[in-house]
Amino acid sequence: MRTLLGLDEDTAVVIRQLACTEPGCPPLETVVAVLPMEGEARRWTLHRPADQITEDDLRVAVLAPEPPDNRVSTARLGD
């Protein structure tokens, strides 16, 4: 994610794998958050375990239009 977005070393990238509790959601989802020292934080939710996410999956998530709450859902990638 750091390379894909051209982030500097001061920008934090946090990746968390969580149990998904929404109906019809796979059991695990991965949330990627980018937290710059200045500017808005951004967040993407990918509906698959972290160890199955590829660079292409991240690219698709980053390029998807952002809804007002900054949550991009790339549900069922690769299914």
Phi and psi in degrees as GROMACS dihedral restraints (atoms count N, CA, C in turn):
[ dihedral_restraints ]
;  ai    aj    ak    al  type     phi  dphi    fc
    3     4     5     6     1   -60.4    20    10
    4     5     6     7     1   -45.4    20    10
    6     7     8     9     1   -69.2    20    10
    7     8     9    10     1   -44.4    20    10
    9    10    11    12     1   -58.1    20    10
   10    11    12    13     1   -40.7    20    10
   12    13    14    15     1   -96.0    20    10
   13    14    15    16     1    -2.9    20    10
   15    16    17    18     1    64.1    20    10
   16    17    18    19     1    43.3    20    10
   18    19    20    21     1   -82.0    20    10
   19    20    21    22     1   148.0    20    10
   21    22    23    24     1   -84.0    20    10
   22    23    24    25     1   173.8    20    10
   24    25    26    27     1   -70.4    20    10
   25    26    27    28     1   -17.9    20    10
   27    28    29    30     1   -82.4    20    10
   28    29    30    31     1    -9.6    20    10
   30    31    32    33     1   -90.5    20    10
   31    32    33    34     1   124.1    20    10
   33    34    35    36     1   -82.0    20    10
   34    35    36    37     1   139.7    20    10
   36    37    38    39     1  -121.1    20    10
   37    38    39    40     1   119.8    20    10
   39    40    41    42     1  -115.3    20    10
   40    41    42    43     1   129.4    20    10
   42    43    44    45     1  -122.4    20    10
   43    44    45    46     1   123.8    20    10
   45    46    47    48     1  -129.4    20    10
   46    47    48    49     1   133.2    20    10
   48    49    50    51     1  -101.0    20    10
   49    50    51    52     1   126.7    20    10
   51    52    53    54     1  -130.0    20    10
   52    53    54    55     1   157.2    20    10
   54    55    56    57     1   -73.9    20    10
   55    56    57    58     1   132.4    20    10
   57    58    59    60     1   -92.7    20    10
   58    59    60    61     1   125.7    20    10
   60    61    62    63     1  -107.6    20    10
   61    62    63    64     1     0.8    20    10
   63    64    65    66     1   -76.8    20    10
   64    65    66    67     1   143.5    20    10
   66    67    68    69     1   -58.5    20    10
   67    68    69    70     1   135.7    20    10
   69    70    71    72     1    78.8    20    10
   70    71    72    73     1     1.3    20    10
   72    73    74    75     1   -88.1    20    10
   73    74    75    76     1   143.0    20    10
   75    76    77    78     1   -58.9    20    10
   76    77    78    79     1   160.6    20    10
   78    79    80    81     1   -61.7    20    10
   79    80    81    82     1   -28.6    20    10
   81    82    83    84     1  -125.0    20    10
   82    83    84    85     1   142.8    20    10
   84    85    86    87     1  -132.4    20    10
   85    86    87    88     1   158.4    20    10
   87    88    89    90     1  -120.2    20    10
   88    89    90    91     1   130.0    20    10
   90    91    92    93     1  -108.8    20    10
   91    92    93    94     1   128.0    20    10
   93    94    95    96     1  -113.9    20    10
   94    95    96    97     1   123.3    20    10
   96    97    98    99     1  -120.1    20    10
   97    98    99   100     1   138.4    20    10
   99   100   101   102     1  -114.5    20    10
  100   101   102   103     1   121.0    20    10
  102   103   104   105     1  -121.6    20    10
  103   104   105   106     1    91.0    20    10
  105   106   107   108     1   -74.6    20    10
  106   107   108   109     1   156.5    20    10
  108   109   110   111     1   -62.7    20    10
  109   110   111   112     1   -36.2    20    10
  111   112   113   114     1  -129.4    20    10
  112   113   114   115     1   143.6    20    10
  114   115   116   117     1   100.2    20    10
  115   116   117   118     1   179.7    20    10
  117   118   119   120     1   -79.4    20    10
  118   119   120   121     1   142.6    20    10
  120   121   122   123     1   -75.6    20    10
  121   122   123   124     1   151.2    20    10
  123   124   125   126     1  -128.9    20    10
  124   125   126   127     1   151.7    20    10
  126   127   128   129     1  -144.1    20    10
  127   128   129   130     1   141.2    20    10
  129   130   131   132     1  -131.0    20    10
  130   131   132   133     1   140.5    20    10
  132   133   134   135     1  -115.4    20    10
  133   134   135   136     1   123.9    20    10
  135   136   137   138     1  -113.4    20    10
  136   137   138   139     1   126.6    20    10
  138   139   140   141     1   -87.1    20    10
  139   140   141   142     1    67.0    20    10
  141   142   143   144     1  -167.3    20    10
  142   143   144   145     1   161.0    20    10
  144   145   146   147     1   -63.6    20    10
  145   146   147   148     1   150.8    20    10
  147   148   149   150     1   -58.1    20    10
  148   149   150   151     1   -36.7    20    10
  150   151   152   153     1   -73.6    20    10
  151   152   153   154     1    -4.4    20    10
  153   154   155   156     1  -106.3    20    10
  154   155   156   157     1    -0.3    20    10
  156   157   158   159     1   -86.0    20    10
  157   158   159   160     1   130.9    20    10
  159   160   161   162     1  -104.8    20    10
  160   161   162   163     1   170.1    20    10
  162   163   164   165     1   -61.0    20    10
  163   164   165   166     1   -37.6    20    10
  165   166   167   168     1   -62.9    20    10
  166   167   168   169     1   -39.5    20    10
  168   169   170   171     1   -59.6    20    10
  169   170   171   172     1   -44.0    20    10
  171   172   173   174     1   -64.2    20    10
  172   173   174   175     1   -41.3    20    10
  174   175   176   177     1   -60.4    20    10
  175   176   177   178     1   -44.6    20    10
  177   178   179   180     1   -60.8    20    10
  178   179   180   181     1   -43.8    20    10
  180   181   182   183     1   -62.7    20    10
  181   182   183   184     1   -44.4    20    10
  183   184   185   186     1   -65.6    20    10
  184   185   186   187     1   -37.0    20    10
  186   187   188   189     1   -81.9    20    10
  187   188   189   190     1   -14.1    20    10
  189   190   191   192     1   -67.3    20    10
  190   191   192   193     1   144.9    20    10
  192   193   194   195     1   -60.6    20    10
  193   194   195   196     1   140.0    20    10
  195   196   197   198     1   -89.4    20    10
  196   197   198   199     1   126.0    20    10
  198   199   200   201     1   -71.0    20    10
  199   200   201   202     1   169.3    20    10
  201   202   203   204     1   -55.0    20    10
  202   203   204   205     1   -29.7    20    10
  204   205   206   207     1   -89.4    20    10
  205   206   207   208     1    10.5    20    10
  207   208   209   210     1    63.6    20    10
  208   209   210   211     1    20.1    20    10
  210   211   212   213     1  -105.6    20    10
  211   212   213   214     1   115.1    20    10
  213   214   215   216     1  -101.5    20    10
  214   215   216   217     1   121.5    20    10
  216   217   218   219     1  -105.1    20    10
  217   218   219   220     1   117.0    20    10
  219   220   221   222     1  -107.4    20    10
  220   221   222   223     1    64.0    20    10
  222   223   224   225     1   -60.4    20    10
  223   224   225   226     1   137.4    20    10
  225   226   227   228     1    56.9    20    10
  226   227   228   229     1    39.3    20    10
  228   229   230   231     1   -58.6    20    10
  229   230   231   232     1   132.7    20    10
  231   232   233   234     1    80.7    20    10
  232   233   234   235     1    -0.8    20    10
